[in-house]
Amino acid sequence: MSEIQARRLELLFDMGRLLASKLELAELLKTVLQLAAEVVDAETGSLLLLDEAAQELYFDVALGLGDAAAGVRLKLGQGIAGTVAKTRRAEIINDVRHDGRWSPKLDEQTGFVTRSILAAPILLKGRLLGVVEAINKRGGVFDEEDLRAFEAFASQAAVAIENARLFSSLREERFKLETVFSQMQDGAMLTDASGKVLLANAAAAGLLGATPRDAAESFRGLETAPPFARLLAPGENGAAFVATRREPTLFVLTGRVTRAPLSAGEGRLFVFRDDTEAWRQEMLKRTFLSLVSHKLKTPVAVALGFADLLLADLDPAKTDPGRYKAVKTIRDQSAKVGELLEKLLRFVAVDDPDAALAPADVDVDAAIAEAVAGVARARERGARVETPPSRLTVRADRALLVEALKSLIDNAVKFDPAPAPTVTLSAARGADGGVDIRVADRGPGIPPEAREAVFSRFHQIEKDFTGQQDGIGLGLAFVRRVAELHGGSARLDSTLGAGTTVTLSLPPKENA
């Protein structure tokens, strides 16, 4: 290797390090031009980048040519640079005035005299980024050694330009994201897959009482449901969460987490707001309902007990019909109020944020059989309840599961106008490996606009549609809450005039 070749290799190595250190695109492109001239000992250089949409080359930097080159655009195949771009092969033109592709317009406008050009395509993994030119070899003509060195330099420039573009794009996207974040009224945090906060807006910092940098630590200090680790799990997307702190005062954040694509994998975007006051009001409602239910339970039980005693002492054949009917009405209505109070108390218990489960391995068929046996309305109406065997087990709170199934069976019988309603309970393995229990009826169905609302507390479909007004509208709300406590879900499918199927989905044992 000659001394000149060794110096050139050393120069290329130094240039590679210098180019790699430049991430500002405008600064990098000027550096590319300066080095392009230096690597082959040329007077100056020019850099044309590819407009991919128009498939044209345009001058980004042209040393010594001023603004004259700014408006010049070349189609692929046009001129020397256009030809190099189209063929993707470097060329040496040591006498441009004898090359028909060269145009003297720029020289005429600037007073610069172009004698020779060495042009090389800037390629990255086969993709054309542009063309770099060295102009006017000092003390001689461009040769094959110059061409090889210039091609090596063009390869280094391609990597550097792409890196700078990516950096510029990321910075622009970050600026857009920060602008959106700063304008949001809700708190927002962008994290990586491990939960490290990459970006947090001022609203998040204000809610968490910390700077954006410390937002993650503050957020982790809250009790989240589902747990924070689960919100970061790969399968989670669009999950709602609640984050609470109970001491020294109640503080509640509610929000949603969604997947967010990042350059280095997949992150998470948390959006949340302060719902402390709403939760405080909700707790007051729960306390009120619980208090009223408990206070009413005793007098209703007393009224029911005395009504039973009175009714037992009356002989229908010897008692005035009006009197007998009055006592029986008192007894029946007291029993109905007592039943409603029991439902209300059960719902208040599961609706408590601190509600706890007593999980165990439950035989699904046995739980279904127990639920069927416990629905008095089904017996009174002579309902036909079909329960094909599943031979499945599920990890669940047996008592709550049975109560949820009883509520579904009772609803199915109640809203079916047939003299002897038919209800089908079936269980099957869910797509996630859990258990799906379906309760299907042949009733009037549920209107599309009401199919989500029926899961709300105290919601009842209009009497004109169902012909019913019995109950207080807590049945399906109770079922969904039981499902959520288990980490599952409750949904329904309905066809007007054909019936409704409610599916209670419980997670696999390892997730329960």
C-alpha positions in Angstrom: 0.0 0.0 0.0 1.4 3.4 -1.0 1.8 6.3 1.4 -0.9 8.2 -0.5 -3.4 5.2 -0.2 -2.6 4.9 3.5 -3.2 8.6 4.1 -6.5 8.3 2.2 -7.7 5.3 4.3 -6.8 7.2 7.4 -8.7 10.2 6.1 -11.7 8.1 5.3 -11.7 6.6 8.8 -11.5 10.1 10.4 -14.3 11.3 8.1 -16.5 8.3 9.1 -16.1 9.2 12.8 -16.8 12.9 12.0 -19.9 12.1 10.0 -21.2 9.8 12.7 -21.0 12.6 15.2 -23.3 14.9 13.2 -27.0 14.6 13.8 -28.2 18.0 12.7 -29.1 17.4 9.0 -28.2 20.9 7.7 -24.8 20.9 9.5 -24.1 17.4 8.3 -24.8 18.1 4.7 -22.3 21.0 4.7 -19.8 18.8 6.3 -20.4 16.1 3.7 -19.6 18.7 0.9 -16.4 19.9 2.6 -15.2 16.4 3.1 -16.2 15.3 -0.4 -13.8 17.9 -1.9 -11.1 17.0 0.6 -11.2 13.2 0.1 -10.2 13.5 -3.6 -8.4 16.9 -3.4 -11.0 18.8 -5.3 -11.7 22.5 -5.4 -15.3 22.2 -4.3 -18.3 20.0 -4.4 -22.1 19.8 -4.6 -24.8 17.6 -3.1 -28.1 16.7 -4.7 -30.8 14.9 -2.8 -33.6 12.9 -4.2 -37.2 14.1 -4.0 -38.8 10.7 -3.8 -42.3 11.9 -4.6 -41.2 13.8 -7.8 -38.3 11.5 -8.6 -36.1 14.5 -9.1 -32.7 15.6 -7.8 -32.4 19.1 -6.2 -29.3 20.9 -4.9 -29.2 21.0 -1.2 -25.7 22.3 -0.8 -23.4 23.6 -3.6 -20.1 25.1 -2.2 -19.2 28.3 -4.0 -22.3 28.4 -6.2 -24.4 30.7 -3.9 -28.1 30.7 -4.4 -27.9 30.0 -8.1 -28.3 26.3 -7.6 -31.3 26.5 -5.3 -34.0 26.4 -8.0 -32.3 23.8 -10.2 -34.0 20.3 -10.3 -32.9 17.4 -12.5 -35.0 14.4 -13.5 -33.4 11.0 -13.2 -31.3 10.5 -16.3 -30.9 14.3 -16.9 -27.4 15.7 -16.8 -24.4 14.1 -15.3 -25.9 13.8 -11.8 -29.2 12.6 -13.1 -27.4 9.9 -15.1 -25.4 8.7 -12.1 -28.6 8.6 -10.0 -30.5 6.6 -12.7 -27.6 4.1 -13.3 -26.5 4.1 -9.7 -22.9 4.0 -10.9 -20.1 6.5 -10.2 -18.6 8.4 -13.1 -15.5 10.5 -13.9 -15.7 13.3 -16.4 -12.4 15.0 -16.6 -13.4 17.4 -19.4 -17.0 18.4 -18.9 -17.1 20.7 -22.0 -16.8 17.6 -24.2 -19.7 15.8 -22.4 -23.1 16.5 -23.9 -24.9 16.0 -20.6 -23.2 18.9 -18.9 -24.9 22.4 -18.9 -22.9 25.6 -18.5 -25.8 27.6 -17.1 -24.6 27.5 -13.5 -21.1 28.6 -14.5 -22.6 31.5 -16.5 -24.7 32.6 -13.6 -22.0 32.4 -10.9 -18.7 33.0 -12.8 -17.4 29.6 -11.6 -15.5 27.5 -14.1 -16.1 23.8 -14.0 -13.4 21.6 -15.6 -14.0 18.1 -14.2 -16.5 16.2 -12.1 -16.4 13.0 -10.1 -20.0 12.0 -9.2 -21.1 9.1 -7.0 -24.6 7.9 -6.0 -25.5 8.0 -2.3 -27.0 4.6 -1.7 -28.3 3.0 1.5 -29.2 -0.7 1.2 -30.0 -0.2 -2.5 -32.1 2.9 -1.9 -31.1 6.1 -3.6 -30.7 9.1 -1.3 -29.0 11.5 -3.8 -25.7 12.2 -5.6 -22.5 13.8 -4.3 -20.0 15.5 -6.7 -16.4 16.6 -6.4 -15.6 19.4 -8.8 -12.2 20.3 -10.3 -9.4 18.0 -9.3 -6.4 20.1 -8.1 -3.2 19.6 -10.0 -4.4 16.9 -12.4 -7.4 14.7 -13.3 -9.6 12.3 -11.3 -8.5 8.7 -11.5 -9.7 5.2 -10.5 -8.2 5.6 -7.0 -10.2 8.8 -6.6 -13.3 7.0 -7.8 -13.0 4.1 -5.3 -12.2 6.4 -2.4 -15.2 8.6 -3.4 -17.6 5.7 -3.5 -16.4 4.6 0.0 -17.0 8.2 1.2 -20.5 8.2 -0.4 -21.4 5.0 1.5 -20.4 6.7 4.7 -22.3 9.8 3.8 -25.4 7.7 3.1 -25.5 6.2 6.6 -24.8 9.6 8.2 -27.6 11.3 6.2 -30.1 8.6 7.0 -29.2 8.8 10.7 -29.6 12.5 10.7 -32.9 12.3 8.9 -34.2 9.8 11.5 -33.0 12.0 14.3 -34.7 15.0 12.7 -37.9 13.0 12.2 -37.9 11.7 15.8 -37.2 15.2 17.1 -40.1 16.6 15.0 -42.4 13.8 16.2 -41.3 14.5 19.8 -42.0 18.2 19.4 -45.5 17.4 18.0 -46.2 15.0 20.8 -44.9 17.4 23.4 -47.1 20.1 21.9 -50.2 17.9 22.1 -49.3 16.8 25.6 -48.8 20.3 26.8 -52.3 21.3 25.5 -54.1 18.3 27.1 -56.2 18.9 30.2 -55.8 15.2 31.2 -52.6 13.9 32.5 -50.6 11.9 30.0 -47.5 9.8 30.3 -45.6 7.9 27.6 -43.5 5.0 29.0 -41.4 2.2 27.5 -42.3 -1.4 27.9 -40.6 -1.5 31.4 -42.6 1.4 32.7 -39.8 4.0 32.4 -41.4 7.4 31.7 -40.2 8.9 28.4 -42.5 11.9 28.4 -45.1 13.4 30.8 -47.1 16.5 30.4 -47.6 19.3 32.9 -51.1 18.1 33.8 -49.6 14.7 34.8 -46.9 16.4 36.9 -49.6 18.6 38.5 -51.8 15.6 39.3 -49.0 13.6 40.7 -47.4 16.5 42.6 -44.0 15.9 40.9 -41.9 17.0 38.0 -42.4 15.0 34.7 -39.1 13.2 35.4 -40.4 11.9 38.8 -43.9 11.1 37.5 -43.3 7.4 37.2 -42.1 7.1 40.8 -45.2 9.0 42.0 -47.5 7.0 39.8 -46.0 3.7 41.1 -46.7 4.9 44.6 -50.4 4.7 43.9 -52.4 1.5 44.2 -53.5 0.6 40.7 -56.2 -1.8 39.6 -55.4 -3.7 37.5 -51.8 -3.8 38.9 -49.2 -1.6 37.2 -47.3 -4.7 35.9 -50.4 -6.0 34.2 -51.0 -2.6 32.5 -47.5 -3.0 31.0 -48.2 -6.6 29.8 -47.8 -7.1 26.0 -51.4 -8.2 25.5 -53.0 -5.2 27.2 -54.4 -2.4 25.0 -57.1 0.1 25.8 -57.4 -1.2 29.4 -59.1 1.1 31.9 -57.4 1.5 35.3 -57.9 3.2 38.7 -55.0 4.5 40.7 -55.8 5.3 44.4 -54.1 6.7 47.5 -56.1 6.5 50.7 -53.8 8.3 53.1 -53.5 11.0 54.3 -56.6 11.9 52.1 -58.4 10.1 49.4 -56.9 10.6 45.9 -58.2 8.8 42.8 -57.1 8.8 39.2 -59.0 7.0 36.5 -57.8 6.5 33.0 -56.9 4.2 30.2 -53.6 2.8 28.8 -53.0 2.0 25.2 -50.1 0.6 23.2 -47.8 3.2 21.6 -45.2 2.2 18.9 -41.7 3.4 19.7 -38.5 3.2 17.6 -37.1 0.8 20.2 -40.1 -1.4 20.7 -43.6 -0.9 22.0 -44.4 1.6 24.8 -47.5 2.6 26.7 -49.5 5.8 26.8 -51.3 6.5 30.0 -54.1 9.1 30.0 -55.8 9.9 33.3 -57.7 12.5 35.3 -58.5 13.3 38.9 -61.8 11.5 39.8 -61.4 11.9 43.5 -64.6 14.0 44.0 -66.7 11.6 41.8 -65.4 8.6 43.8 -66.1 10.4 47.1 -69.7 11.0 46.0 -69.9 7.3 44.9 -68.7 6.2 48.3 -71.3 8.3 49.9 -74.0 6.7 47.7 -72.7 3.2 48.6 -72.7 4.1 52.2 -76.2 5.5 52.0 -77.5 2.4 50.1 -75.9 0.0 52.6 -77.2 2.0 55.6 -80.7 2.2 54.2 -80.8 -1.5 53.3 -79.6 -2.6 56.7 -82.0 -0.2 58.5 -84.9 -1.5 56.4 -84.0 -5.1 56.6 -85.0 -5.6 60.2 -88.5 -3.9 60.1 -89.3 -5.7 56.8 -88.3 -9.0 58.4 -90.5 -8.3 61.4 -93.4 -7.4 59.1 -92.9 -10.5 57.1 -92.7 -12.7 60.2 -95.9 -11.4 61.7 -97.7 -11.6 58.3 -96.7 -15.3 58.1 -98.1 -15.9 61.6 -101.3 -14.1 60.8 -101.7 -16.0 57.6 -101.0 -19.3 59.3 -103.8 -18.6 61.8 -106.4 -17.8 59.0 -108.5 -20.5 57.4 -109.4 -19.3 53.9 -112.7 -21.1 54.1 -113.8 -19.3 57.3 -112.1 -15.9 56.9 -113.6 -12.9 55.2 -112.1 -12.9 51.7 -111.1 -9.2 51.9 -109.3 -9.7 55.2 -107.5 -12.9 53.9 -106.4 -11.1 50.7 -105.1 -8.1 52.7 -103.0 -10.3 55.0 -101.7 -12.3 52.1 -100.8 -9.1 50.2 -98.9 -7.8 53.2 -97.0 -11.1 53.4 -96.2 -11.2 49.6 -95.2 -7.6 49.4 -93.0 -7.8 52.5 -91.3 -10.9 51.0 -90.7 -9.0 47.7 -89.2 -6.0 49.6 -87.0 -8.3 51.6 -85.8 -9.9 48.4 -85.0 -6.6 46.8 -83.1 -5.5 49.9 -81.1 -8.7 49.8 -80.2 -8.0 46.1 -79.3 -4.4 47.0 -77.0 -5.5 49.9 -75.3 -8.1 47.6 -74.7 -5.5 45.0 -73.3 -3.0 47.5 -71.0 -5.6 48.8 -69.5 -6.5 45.4 -69.5 -2.8 44.3 -67.1 -1.9 47.1 -63.6 -1.0 45.8 -62.2 -3.2 48.6 -64.4 -6.2 47.8 -62.5 -9.4 48.3 -63.0 -12.8 46.7 -62.7 -16.3 48.3 -61.4 -18.1 45.2 -61.4 -21.9 44.9 -61.6 -24.5 42.2 -65.2 -24.7 41.3 -67.0 -27.5 39.4 -68.9 -25.4 36.8 -71.7 -28.0 36.3 -72.3 -28.2 40.1 -72.4 -24.4 40.4 -75.0 -24.3 37.5 -77.1 -27.0 39.2 -77.0 -25.1 42.5 -78.0 -21.9 40.8 -80.9 -23.5 38.9 -82.2 -25.0 42.2 -82.1 -21.7 43.9 -84.3 -19.7 41.5 -87.9 -19.8 42.9 -89.3 -18.0 39.9 -88.2 -20.8 37.6 -90.1 -23.4 39.7 -93.2 -21.2 40.0 -93.3 -20.6 36.2 -92.6 -24.3 35.3 -89.5 -23.2 33.4 -87.5 -25.8 31.5 -83.9 -25.2 32.2 -81.4 -27.1 30.0 -77.9 -27.7 31.4 -75.7 -29.7 29.1 -72.7 -31.0 31.0 -69.3 -29.3 30.5 -67.1 -31.1 32.9 -65.1 -27.9 33.4 -63.6 -26.3 36.5 -62.9 -22.7 37.1 -61.0 -20.7 39.7 -63.7 -18.5 41.3 -65.6 -17.4 44.4 -68.3 -20.1 44.3 -70.9 -18.1 46.3 -70.6 -15.1 44.0 -70.6 -17.2 40.9 -73.8 -19.0 41.9 -75.5 -15.7 42.8 -74.5 -14.3 39.4 -75.9 -17.3 37.6 -79.1 -17.2 39.7 -79.6 -13.6 38.6 -79.2 -14.5 35.0 -81.6 -17.4 35.2 -84.1 -15.2 37.1 -83.9 -12.5 34.4 -84.2 -15.1 31.6 -87.4 -16.5 33.1 -88.9 -13.2 34.2 -88.7 -11.6 30.7 -89.9 -14.6 28.7 -93.7 -14.3 28.3 -94.1 -18.0 27.4 -96.2 -20.0 29.8 -93.3 -22.4 30.4 -90.1 -20.5 29.5 -87.0 -22.4 28.2 -83.6 -21.4 29.5 -80.3 -23.0 28.4 -77.1 -22.8 30.5 -73.9 -24.0 28.8 -70.2 -23.7 29.6 -67.3 -24.0 27.2 -63.6 -23.3 27.2 -62.9 -19.6 26.1 -60.5 -18.5 23.5 -58.1 -17.3 26.2 -58.2 -20.7 28.0 -60.8 -19.5 30.6 -64.4 -20.5 30.9 -67.4 -18.9 29.1 -70.8 -19.6 30.8 -73.8 -18.7 28.6 -77.3 -18.2 29.7 -79.7 -18.1 26.7 -83.4 -17.4 26.7 -86.2 -17.2 24.1 -87.7 -14.0 25.3 -88.4 -10.8 23.3 -84.8 -9.7 23.0 -83.2 -6.4 23.8 -83.2 -3.3 21.6 -79.7 -2.5 20.2 -79.6 0.9 21.9 -80.2 -0.7 25.3 -77.7 -3.6 25.1 -74.9 -1.8 27.0 -77.2 0.3 29.2 -78.8 -2.8 30.7 -75.5 -3.4 32.6 -75.8 -0.1 34.3 -77.0 0.2 37.9 -80.8 0.6 38.4 -81.4 0.4 34.6 -84.7 -1.1 33.5 -86.0 -1.5 29.9 -89.3 0.3 29.5 -92.4 -1.6 30.6 -94.0 -1.0 27.2 -91.3 -3.2 25.6 -90.9 -6.0 28.1 -94.3 -6.0 29.9 -92.3 -6.1 33.2 -91.4 -3.7 35.9 -90.5 -6.1 38.6 -87.0 -5.6 40.2 -84.7 -2.6 40.6 -82.4 -3.0 37.7 -79.4 -4.4 39.4 -79.3 -8.0 38.0 -76.9 -7.5 35.1 -74.9 -4.8 36.9 -74.3 -7.4 39.6 -73.3 -10.0 37.1 -70.8 -7.7 35.3 -69.3 -6.6 38.6 -68.8 -10.2 39.7 -67.1 -10.9 36.4 -64.8 -7.9 36.8 -63.8 -8.9 40.3 -62.6 -12.2 38.8 -60.7 -10.4 36.0 -63.4 -11.5 33.5 -66.2 -9.9 31.6 -69.9 -10.0 30.9 -71.5 -9.3 27.5 -74.7 -10.1 25.7 -76.0 -10.9 22.2 -79.6 -10.4 21.4 -82.0 -10.8 18.5 -85.4 -9.0 18.8 -88.2 -11.6 18.9 -85.8 -14.5 19.3 -84.1 -14.1 22.6 -80.9 -13.0 24.5 -77.7 -14.8 25.4 -75.6 -13.4 28.2 -72.0 -14.7 28.4 -70.1 -14.6 31.7 -66.4 -15.0 30.9 -63.9 -16.0 33.6 -60.2 -16.0 33.1 -57.8 -19.1 33.1 -56.9 -20.4 36.5 -53.4 -18.9 36.3 -54.8 -15.4 35.7 -57.7 -15.6 38.2 
